[in-house]
Amino acid sequence: MWLLCTDQLRKFKESTQKHADDVSESETRFMANCCAVIDNLWLHLQTAPKLLGMLCEGLDRDVIEAKTADQLKRTIRYAVMELEEQLRGTSLERLLPC
């Protein structure tokens, strides 16, 4: 009986350790991917003023506002798509919008 209990305890500890390692590795990879997405978004937003200046030269205020909104939406959409790609196949995939 004692042997059975210690064997079950050993299996439980091994299973717990395996899950702890998997979660840690997954969390690390997920955080690295999130940082890459945020870094990419930041790069796009840094270039936005220059890009918008080129796109909007000689246009009136309403057209500039529309172009600015469009560019920011596309930048954010790209970052979200990149993050969705990273989440596919993980347990966090269920958090993605349909």
Phi, psi and omega in degrees: 000315180299319179298318178297316180297314181293325177295317178295321178297317179298315179297320178297315180296318178297317179297316179298316180297319179297314179297319180298318179294315181298314181297316181299315180295317179295316179297318179297314180296318179298314180296321178297318179294319177298317179297320179296319179295315180296319178298317178296318177299316179299318178299316179297318181290328177294324181276349184302314181301316180294315179299314180294324176300319179290319182292328191255007182300125177080008181260159178278171188302318182295320179292320178299316179299317180295316180295321179296313179300317180298314182296317179294320177299316180294323179295313180294318179300319178298316180296319180295318179297321179295318178293319177301319179299322180290329183277341181301134178084002177250171179292343179277356181301329181295345179277350182288144174292151182294000000 
